[in-house]
Amino acid sequence: MAEAQPQGTGKAAGGRSAQLAHTGLRHGWTTGACATAASTAAYTALLGGEFPDPVTITLPKGQTPSFALAVEELAPGRTAAMAGVVKDAGDDPDVTHGALVRATVRPLPAGSGVVFKAGPGVGTVTRPGLPLDVGEPAVNPVPRQMMREHLAEVVRRYGGGPGATADVEVEISVDHGEEIARSTWNPRLGILGGLSILGTTGIVVPYSCSAWIDSIRRGVDVARAAGRRHVAGCTGSTSEKVAVALHHLPEDALLDMGDFAGAVLKYIRRHPVERLTICGGFAKLSKLAAGHLDLHSARSQVDKGFLAELARRGGADEALAGAVAEANTGLAALQLCAVAGVPLGDLVAATARDESLAVLRGAPVAVDVICIDRAGMVVGRAEPRGPGDTGQGSPLR
């Protein structure tokens, strides 16, 4: 496959999109994108009497994919409409690939807004520590917002004013979702009854280990060839935005490391740059702090006992440390410490930085770490430290 070339430069392009192009892997669509397409089609039929097929949606970054409908049904009198889309995960080994995501839309009284309901195969939140309240259907915040925006656009298309919003119940279901969910972490997280409807960009990036690690190496090579002295390894699009906002890095200095922190560190050890920023979600980077170099949920887990030990270092008493050790998620542990004034985010960032320096084995690279929450807010930072500084290596290992 030919490498992407920026217009007029003759040099290889860098950054997240170039990495994906270099892998030769086909991206896919999240369950959130599928649910948005299905709900948009269903509500269009509810108001207009016909299902659009294919149905086109706009993703958070402006892409406009079209989805073919696998099923559709309009109830007599237009009291409800259902549409379904088969999820295509591209070349990613996603357990939800091929799942049928359905949306059933029913009208509600004026002023009700959009009310989400978990249908068969979609889970319900039963424990705290997730970005949804207990009792809520496991439809994450970004997919909810995508659906609200698309349903409002359907209202406006059928005569609503500029500020019109939809007043509907949206029931999302996934065929065989409860069975599929047994292969995920949902039961352990207290999401019961099925899958979560996920996605922050609408796109599934295919993380084939060998192909993606090769793309990381290419990204480092491109950055070095362009004279970049500071690069950022980011776990996803949200962390990438944070790194750019804080450090004003150009696109070719951004490495989409995904779950492969070890691949970034080992290649930069052999091909150093002056500074490496690692930016990612708090839970993922807590795994790096604990010494894991592969951050994928199937291959490493958040160690709440480790977080409890870090919390003790930050001044937590035994009651708080015990609560952290029993927390449902890393986010829940972080929230407990925030209430008590214990800087768990900073402690995770500092320990992840020192673990990174240990992997770099004295390479002339200064490392700083930024931990964020799901909304992209910075919840922990560690300032740059190089191989000559004291404190290298995890204090708990």
FENZILIN-V605636 format. One record per backbone hydrogen bond with DSSP energy under -1.0 kcal/mol. NH is the residue of the N-H (numbers start at 1). CO is the residue of the C=O. If there is no record, write none. Layout:
nh=NH co=CO
nh=NH co=CO
//
This chain:
nh=6 co=11
nh=9 co=6
nh=13 co=4
nh=19 co=15
nh=20 co=16
nh=21 co=17
nh=22 co=18
nh=23 co=19
nh=28 co=204
nh=29 co=88
nh=30 co=202
nh=32 co=198
nh=34 co=30
nh=35 co=31
nh=36 co=32
nh=37 co=33
nh=38 co=34
nh=39 co=35
nh=40 co=36
nh=41 co=37
nh=42 co=38
nh=43 co=39
nh=44 co=40
nh=45 co=41
nh=46 co=42
nh=47 co=43
nh=48 co=44
nh=49 co=45
nh=55 co=67
nh=57 co=65
nh=59 co=63
nh=62 co=59
nh=67 co=55
nh=70 co=84
nh=71 co=84
nh=73 co=82
nh=75 co=80
nh=78 co=75
nh=81 co=105
nh=82 co=73
nh=83 co=103
nh=84 co=71
nh=85 co=101
nh=87 co=99
nh=91 co=26
nh=92 co=89
nh=94 co=92
nh=97 co=94
nh=98 co=87
nh=99 co=96
nh=101 co=85
nh=102 co=173
nh=103 co=83
nh=104 co=171
nh=105 co=81
nh=106 co=169
nh=108 co=167
nh=112 co=109
nh=115 co=168
nh=117 co=170
nh=119 co=172
nh=122 co=119
nh=123 co=195
nh=124 co=192
nh=125 co=136
nh=126 co=190
nh=135 co=125
nh=136 co=133
nh=138 co=123
nh=139 co=137
nh=140 co=197
nh=144 co=140
nh=145 co=141
nh=146 co=142
nh=147 co=143
nh=148 co=144
nh=149 co=145
nh=150 co=146
nh=151 co=147
nh=152 co=148
nh=153 co=149
nh=154 co=150
nh=155 co=151
nh=156 co=152
nh=157 co=153
nh=158 co=154
nh=159 co=156
nh=160 co=155
nh=164 co=161
nh=168 co=113
nh=169 co=106
nh=170 co=115
nh=171 co=104
nh=172 co=117
nh=173 co=102
nh=174 co=120
nh=175 co=100
nh=177 co=174
nh=180 co=176
nh=181 co=177
nh=183 co=180
nh=184 co=181
nh=189 co=185
nh=190 co=187
nh=191 co=186
nh=192 co=124
nh=195 co=121
nh=197 co=138
nh=204 co=28
nh=212 co=208
nh=213 co=209
nh=214 co=210
nh=215 co=211
nh=216 co=212
nh=217 co=213
nh=218 co=214
nh=219 co=215
nh=220 co=216
nh=221 co=217
nh=222 co=218
nh=223 co=219
nh=224 co=220
nh=225 co=221
nh=226 co=222
nh=227 co=224
nh=228 co=223
nh=231 co=275
nh=232 co=253
nh=233 co=277
nh=234 co=255
nh=235 co=279
nh=240 co=236
nh=241 co=237
nh=242 co=238
nh=243 co=239
nh=244 co=240
nh=245 co=241
nh=246 co=242
nh=247 co=243
nh=248 co=244
nh=253 co=250
nh=254 co=251
nh=255 co=232
nh=257 co=234
nh=257 co=255
nh=258 co=234
nh=260 co=257
nh=261 co=259
nh=262 co=293
nh=264 co=260
nh=265 co=261
nh=266 co=262
nh=267 co=263
nh=268 co=264
nh=269 co=265
nh=270 co=266
nh=271 co=267
nh=275 co=229
nh=276 co=366
nh=277 co=231
nh=278 co=368
nh=279 co=233
nh=280 co=370
nh=282 co=372
nh=285 co=281
nh=286 co=282
nh=287 co=283
nh=288 co=284
nh=289 co=285
nh=290 co=286
nh=291 co=288
nh=292 co=287
nh=295 co=259
nh=299 co=296
nh=300 co=296
nh=307 co=303
nh=308 co=304
nh=309 co=305
nh=310 co=306
nh=311 co=307
nh=312 co=308
nh=313 co=309
nh=314 co=310
nh=315 co=312
nh=316 co=311
nh=321 co=317
nh=322 co=318
nh=323 co=319
nh=324 co=320
nh=325 co=321
nh=326 co=322
nh=327 co=324
nh=333 co=329
nh=334 co=330
nh=335 co=331
nh=336 co=332
nh=337 co=333
nh=338 co=334
nh=339 co=335
nh=340 co=336
nh=341 co=338
nh=342 co=337
nh=344 co=342
nh=347 co=343
nh=348 co=344
nh=349 co=345
nh=350 co=346
nh=351 co=347
nh=352 co=348
nh=353 co=349
nh=354 co=350
nh=355 co=351
nh=356 co=352
nh=357 co=353
nh=358 co=354
nh=359 co=355
nh=360 co=356
nh=363 co=360
nh=365 co=363
nh=366 co=274
nh=367 co=385
nh=368 co=276
nh=369 co=382
nh=370 co=278
nh=371 co=380
nh=372 co=280
nh=373 co=377
nh=376 co=373
nh=379 co=371
nh=380 co=371
nh=382 co=369
nh=385 co=367
nh=389 co=386
nh=397 co=394
//
